[in-house]
Structure formats: C-alpha cells, structure tokens
Amino acid sequence: MLQLLASEYRMIAQDIFSIMLLAAAFIWGGGPERAVAASWFIIFKVSAFVRETFFTQTLQLMEVDVFLASTDIAACIAFVWIALYANRNYPLWIAGLQVLAVSAHLARGLVESISPVGYVVMIVAPGWFQLFALAFGLARHASRKRKYGPYRDWRKSQPPPGLAPPTAGSPGERMVLKSAQTSWRDNLK
C-alpha cells in the first residue's frame, strides 16, 4: 500500500479513494460530512477539471501557482467555516491541514530557496490526511448514529432568548441560580 502511495500512480489512487469516500459521505454522512464532501468535490475536483480543460498551463513549481493557491484558499475558507459550525471534532483537523496547505503557498512566495519537490509535498500531503480525517469522522458518525440514534449536525451560534444566566444578586446567589437553571444546551439532542 505504501509503495502505491509513493509511486507515479499516487494521483490515480487518491482520485479513486476520494471519489469513493465522497460518495460514502453523501450516502451515510450527516450535514458536516456532506458539506466537507461537497466542498472537496467542487473546489478540488471541479477546479482540476476546469484547469485541465480551459488552461493549458501545467503545475507551476518554480514560483507560486496562482490557480492552485486560489483553490487552496477557497478550500481553507470553506473548511474553516464548516469546522466552526459543525457538531463534530474532525472538521477542525481538516481545516487545520488546509491552513498548512495555504501556508505552503505563502512560504513559496516568501522564500526562494524552497525546492519544487518540497513545495509539492507541502501542498499535496495535507490532502491525504484530510481524506483520512474525513474517513475517520464518517466512521465515527455512523457508529455514533447506530449506537445513540440521530443527533444534531450543527452547533447553534447563540442561545435562544430568555435563557441567559441571571446577573442580579451576589456571586453565591448567581451560582445557585445558574446551577439550578437549565441551559439551552440541555434542550438539544
């Protein structure tokens, strides 16, 4: 398996693995899994098709590849948004890995001495780990759903009105009131 990942067929293997994983995320995943899969497909797969179809320029390694950098920045924005609102932990890893890929473009633009091989590794390697994180998250979601039943996909950004903690009284009274009062999180499944 590791020999396949290091061979010239790495791109084909990643394409097959990613398409199968994205299909599984759309079939068995919840909202965050589908959002990550849709973002991955649109940003990486569709943009690669557009690049191959309409632009004859190959991957530029001697300086920053603007097309690839723009797709990585778009993916970073999408993955960070998903990570902030998803009721899952693994999107944080996916977003963090995408930040690493974006920082590779920044490093290539700022430092002339980065080799082309190092640049490729810094922008390609996070993609593999992102796919493994999505696979792990999808497996955990399916396991959790099977064990506990349905649960919410997204975090709520603000509590409903009227459930704010009390502000009057001494700190001891506020603590007693706060511990006895149900929070907006208690009403969510």
FITIBA-571567 format. One record per residue (C-alpha): residue number from 1; residue in three letters; x, y negated, z negated. Coordinates in nm, 2 decimals. Example, Ala and Ser with C-alpha at 12.3 -4.5 7.8 and 13.67 -1.06 7.14 Angstrom:
SITE     k     r       c1       c2       c3
SITE     1   ala     1.23     0.45    -0.78
SITE     2   ser     1.37     0.11    -0.71
//
This chain:
SITE     k     r       c1       c2       c3
SITE     1   met     0.00     0.00     0.00
SITE     2   leu     0.28    -0.25    -0.09
SITE     3   gln     0.45    -0.17     0.23
SITE     4   leu     0.14    -0.27     0.42
SITE     5   leu     0.13    -0.60     0.24
SITE     6   ala     0.49    -0.68     0.33
SITE     7   ser     0.46    -0.57     0.70
SITE     8   glu     0.35    -0.76     1.01
SITE     9   tyr     0.00    -0.62     0.96
SITE    10   arg    -0.05    -0.82     0.64
SITE    11   met    -0.28    -1.07     0.82
SITE    12   ile    -0.50    -0.79     0.96
SITE    13   ala    -0.51    -0.62     0.62
SITE    14   gln    -0.61    -0.95     0.44
SITE    15   asp    -0.88    -1.02     0.70
SITE    16   ile    -1.03    -0.67     0.66
SITE    17   phe    -1.01    -0.69     0.28
SITE    18   ser    -1.15    -1.04     0.27
SITE    19   ile    -1.44    -0.97     0.51
SITE    20   met    -1.54    -0.66     0.31
SITE    21   leu    -1.51    -0.84    -0.02
SITE    22   leu    -1.71    -1.14     0.11
SITE    23   ala    -1.99    -0.91     0.23
SITE    24   ala    -1.99    -0.74    -0.11
SITE    25   ala    -2.01    -1.08    -0.28
SITE    26   phe    -2.31    -1.17    -0.07
SITE    27   ile    -2.48    -0.84    -0.14
SITE    28   trp    -2.41    -0.78    -0.51
SITE    29   gly    -2.30    -1.12    -0.64
SITE    30   gly    -2.48    -1.39    -0.81
SITE    31   gly    -2.47    -1.76    -0.73
SITE    32   pro    -2.10    -1.83    -0.81
SITE    33   glu    -1.98    -1.52    -0.62
SITE    34   arg    -2.18    -1.62    -0.32
SITE    35   ala    -2.06    -1.98    -0.34
SITE    36   val    -1.69    -1.87    -0.36
SITE    37   ala    -1.75    -1.62    -0.07
SITE    38   ala    -1.93    -1.88     0.14
SITE    39   ser    -1.66    -2.14     0.07
SITE    40   trp    -1.39    -1.89     0.16
SITE    41   phe    -1.56    -1.79     0.48
SITE    42   ile    -1.64    -2.14     0.60
SITE    43   ile    -1.31    -2.30     0.50
SITE    44   phe    -1.06    -2.03     0.59
SITE    45   lys    -1.22    -1.80     0.84
SITE    46   val    -1.42    -2.06     1.05
SITE    47   ser    -1.14    -2.31     1.04
SITE    48   ala    -0.89    -2.05     1.16
SITE    49   phe    -1.13    -1.97     1.44
SITE    50   val    -1.16    -2.34     1.53
SITE    51   arg    -0.78    -2.38     1.52
SITE    52   glu    -0.72    -2.08     1.75
SITE    53   thr    -1.00    -2.18     1.99
SITE    54   phe    -0.96    -2.55     2.03
SITE    55   phe    -0.60    -2.62     1.93
SITE    56   thr    -0.30    -2.46     2.09
SITE    57   gln    -0.07    -2.57     1.82
SITE    58   thr     0.08    -2.28     1.61
SITE    59   leu     0.15    -2.29     1.24
SITE    60   gln     0.40    -2.57     1.18
SITE    61   leu     0.66    -2.47     0.92
SITE    62   met     0.93    -2.73     0.95
SITE    63   glu     0.71    -3.01     0.81
SITE    64   val     0.36    -3.02     0.65
SITE    65   asp     0.10    -2.85     0.86
SITE    66   val    -0.18    -3.11     0.85
SITE    67   phe    -0.46    -2.88     0.97
SITE    68   leu    -0.37    -2.62     0.71
SITE    69   ala    -0.32    -2.88     0.44
SITE    70   ser    -0.66    -3.03     0.51
SITE    71   thr    -0.83    -2.69     0.48
SITE    72   asp    -0.65    -2.61     0.16
SITE    73   ile    -0.76    -2.95     0.01
SITE    74   ala    -1.12    -2.88     0.12
SITE    75   ala    -1.10    -2.54    -0.04
SITE    76   cys    -0.95    -2.69    -0.36
SITE    77   ile    -1.24    -2.93    -0.39
SITE    78   ala    -1.50    -2.66    -0.33
SITE    79   phe    -1.33    -2.41    -0.57
SITE    80   val    -1.28    -2.67    -0.85
SITE    81   trp    -1.65    -2.77    -0.82
SITE    82   ile    -1.76    -2.40    -0.84
SITE    83   ala    -1.52    -2.34    -1.13
SITE    84   leu    -1.66    -2.63    -1.33
SITE    85   tyr    -2.03    -2.53    -1.30
SITE    86   ala    -2.02    -2.15    -1.27
SITE    87   asn    -2.11    -1.95    -1.58
SITE    88   arg    -1.81    -1.73    -1.51
SITE    89   asn    -1.44    -1.75    -1.60
SITE    90   tyr    -1.27    -1.61    -1.29
SITE    91   pro    -1.35    -1.91    -1.07
SITE    92   leu    -1.11    -2.11    -1.29
SITE    93   trp    -0.83    -1.87    -1.17
SITE    94   ile    -0.94    -1.91    -0.81
SITE    95   ala    -0.94    -2.29    -0.84
SITE    96   gly    -0.60    -2.29    -1.02
SITE    97   leu    -0.45    -2.08    -0.74
SITE    98   gln    -0.59    -2.31    -0.48
SITE    99   val    -0.42    -2.60    -0.66
SITE   100   leu    -0.10    -2.41    -0.63
SITE   101   ala    -0.15    -2.38    -0.25
SITE   102   val    -0.22    -2.76    -0.23
SITE   103   ser     0.09    -2.83    -0.43
SITE   104   ala     0.29    -2.63    -0.18
SITE   105   his     0.20    -2.88     0.09
SITE   106   leu     0.29    -3.17    -0.14
SITE   107   ala     0.62    -3.01    -0.22
SITE   108   arg     0.69    -2.95     0.15
SITE   109   gly     0.61    -3.31     0.22
SITE   110   leu     0.83    -3.45    -0.05
SITE   111   val     1.13    -3.22    -0.03
SITE   112   glu     1.31    -3.15     0.30
SITE   113   ser     1.52    -2.85     0.17
SITE   114   ile     1.22    -2.61     0.13
SITE   115   ser     1.27    -2.32     0.37
SITE   116   pro     0.99    -2.24     0.61
SITE   117   val     0.97    -1.89     0.46
SITE   118   gly     0.93    -2.04     0.11
SITE   119   tyr     0.66    -2.28     0.24
SITE   120   val     0.47    -1.99     0.39
SITE   121   val     0.49    -1.78     0.08
SITE   122   met     0.37    -2.07    -0.13
SITE   123   ile     0.06    -2.13     0.08
SITE   124   val    -0.02    -1.76     0.16
SITE   125   ala     0.04    -1.58    -0.17
SITE   126   pro    -0.23    -1.76    -0.37
SITE   127   gly    -0.49    -1.63    -0.12
SITE   128   trp    -0.42    -1.27    -0.21
SITE   129   phe    -0.45    -1.34    -0.58
SITE   130   gln    -0.77    -1.53    -0.51
SITE   131   leu    -0.92    -1.23    -0.33
SITE   132   phe    -0.82    -1.00    -0.62
SITE   133   ala    -0.98    -1.25    -0.87
SITE   134   leu    -1.30    -1.25    -0.67
SITE   135   ala    -1.30    -0.87    -0.66
SITE   136   phe    -1.24    -0.86    -1.03
SITE   137   gly    -1.51    -1.12    -1.10
SITE   138   leu    -1.76    -0.94    -0.88
SITE   139   ala    -1.69    -0.61    -1.05
SITE   140   arg    -1.74    -0.77    -1.39
SITE   141   his    -2.06    -0.94    -1.28
SITE   142   ala    -2.20    -0.62    -1.15
SITE   143   ser    -2.10    -0.44    -1.47
SITE   144   arg    -2.24    -0.71    -1.70
SITE   145   lys    -2.57    -0.73    -1.50
SITE   146   arg    -2.61    -0.35    -1.52
SITE   147   lys    -2.53    -0.35    -1.89
SITE   148   tyr    -2.72    -0.66    -2.01
SITE   149   gly    -2.96    -0.74    -1.73
SITE   150   pro    -2.99    -1.07    -1.55
SITE   151   tyr    -2.82    -1.38    -1.69
SITE   152   arg    -2.78    -1.73    -1.57
SITE   153   asp    -2.53    -1.81    -1.29
SITE   154   trp    -2.46    -2.18    -1.35
SITE   155   arg    -2.39    -2.39    -1.66
SITE   156   lys    -2.62    -2.68    -1.74
SITE   157   ser    -2.43    -3.00    -1.75
SITE   158   gln    -2.64    -3.17    -2.01
SITE   159   pro    -2.88    -3.05    -2.29
SITE   160   pro    -3.25    -3.12    -2.25
SITE   161   pro    -3.37    -3.44    -2.40
SITE   162   gly    -3.47    -3.42    -2.77
SITE   163   leu    -3.21    -3.16    -2.87
SITE   164   ala    -2.93    -3.40    -2.96
SITE   165   pro    -2.78    -3.35    -3.30
SITE   166   pro    -2.90    -3.58    -3.58
SITE   167   thr    -2.69    -3.88    -3.66
SITE   168   ala    -2.85    -4.02    -3.98
SITE   169   gly    -2.76    -3.92    -4.33
SITE   170   ser    -2.43    -3.82    -4.50
SITE   171   pro    -2.19    -3.58    -4.33
SITE   172   gly    -2.31    -3.29    -4.56
SITE   173   glu    -2.67    -3.35    -4.47
SITE   174   arg    -2.59    -3.37    -4.10
SITE   175   met    -2.40    -3.03    -4.13
SITE   176   val    -2.70    -2.87    -4.29
SITE   177   leu    -2.94    -3.01    -4.03
SITE   178   lys    -2.71    -2.92    -3.75
SITE   179   ser    -2.67    -2.56    -3.86
SITE   180   ala    -3.05    -2.51    -3.91
SITE   181   gln    -3.14    -2.67    -3.58
SITE   182   thr    -3.14    -2.45    -3.27
SITE   183   ser    -2.93    -2.58    -2.99
SITE   184   trp    -3.02    -2.59    -2.62
SITE   185   arg    -2.78    -2.30    -2.57
SITE   186   asp    -2.99    -2.08    -2.79
SITE   187   asn    -3.28    -2.11    -2.54
SITE   188   leu    -3.07    -2.00    -2.24
SITE   189   lys    -3.01    -1.64    -2.15
//
